């Protein structure tokens, strides 16, 4: 399967105020296999039962981390519908193992590990994923004492220092717990085809909350690590659903989905148009019309909303401008197109400005009492 990037390339610049997968609701479990054979490279499972049967056939016991990971992944509520299992030999790096899967399929979004790995190997995998021309999310296990995981040079601190947009670090007791988090994220995406969701404050089935003090939890969250806590005795909550750059997981997900939809719309217009598209402003209007329909759908889902542009001045947008419906599109005229681009049959770039709707994570309630 060849990338569509040479035809329609989408560049996403996420402005904060301070290549693409086919399945955003499918996770991949990478499993180190001491008895690796080529037939173990990839299998697709649609339930916990099918996953444990597959793993049992491959020689993994019910006490093994891959087995526990698969069970926890499908224990999510709502449950995801698909999990990819991929074994790799110990001689391969994690990047090589993931690359071998990508040579077969791109139909997944989440990546989790089926066993413990060294920090160095996990950091190398994060670097590899960050450099791909298609988005993936790496659910990273952060295991250890509350003090050790925030210490200088720790995995969590290194990921935070990198401001990785593709790592979802999770402070947990076992590597299989990250599969539970991945299953929760994939299940939420599957169950929200027409509305948006936030990963923050969700319950994760199949695992126990961490016994952290408020100070310990705050220290982990300050490095954009995710923690699973009990609040008020009865509320089991994930906090705060971030990637290592500080962006929310769902923000990155929807930016990835928007980029994917815009790219596919552009390729479809070029490939399915019965006539050629001339290098004129009328053709630009066709692209903008298609993109407007897509972005309007994200406004309707609650991903985008009318708001103030808080980024740097760009195109017609200046700081403080109101962006209606959460998006603005613009392009230069073909009259100003460079000769080299015209000779190469390039379209003029279409620019998109987005205002995310965000999500509420806290509230102050003021009670005034007259006695």
Secondary structure as GFF3:
##gff-version 3
##sequence-region A 1 371
A	DSSP	beta_strand	27	32	.	.	.	ID=ss1
A	DSSP	three_ten_helix	38	40	.	.	.	ID=ss2
A	DSSP	beta_strand	43	45	.	.	.	ID=ss3
A	DSSP	alpha_helix	48	57	.	.	.	ID=ss4
A	DSSP	alpha_helix	65	74	.	.	.	ID=ss5
A	DSSP	beta_strand	83	88	.	.	.	ID=ss6
A	DSSP	alpha_helix	94	102	.	.	.	ID=ss7
A	DSSP	beta_strand	110	113	.	.	.	ID=ss8
A	DSSP	alpha_helix	119	130	.	.	.	ID=ss9
A	DSSP	beta_strand	137	142	.	.	.	ID=ss10
A	DSSP	three_ten_helix	148	150	.	.	.	ID=ss11
A	DSSP	alpha_helix	155	162	.	.	.	ID=ss12
A	DSSP	beta_strand	167	171	.	.	.	ID=ss13
A	DSSP	alpha_helix	176	190	.	.	.	ID=ss14
A	DSSP	alpha_helix	214	222	.	.	.	ID=ss15
A	DSSP	beta_strand	227	231	.	.	.	ID=ss16
A	DSSP	beta_strand	235	239	.	.	.	ID=ss17
A	DSSP	alpha_helix	249	272	.	.	.	ID=ss18
A	DSSP	alpha_helix	281	301	.	.	.	ID=ss19
A	DSSP	beta_strand	307	308	.	.	.	ID=ss20
A	DSSP	beta_strand	322	323	.	.	.	ID=ss21
A	DSSP	three_ten_helix	324	326	.	.	.	ID=ss22
A	DSSP	beta_strand	327	331	.	.	.	ID=ss23
A	DSSP	three_ten_helix	334	336	.	.	.	ID=ss24
A	DSSP	alpha_helix	339	343	.	.	.	ID=ss25
A	DSSP	beta_strand	350	354	.	.	.	ID=ss26
###
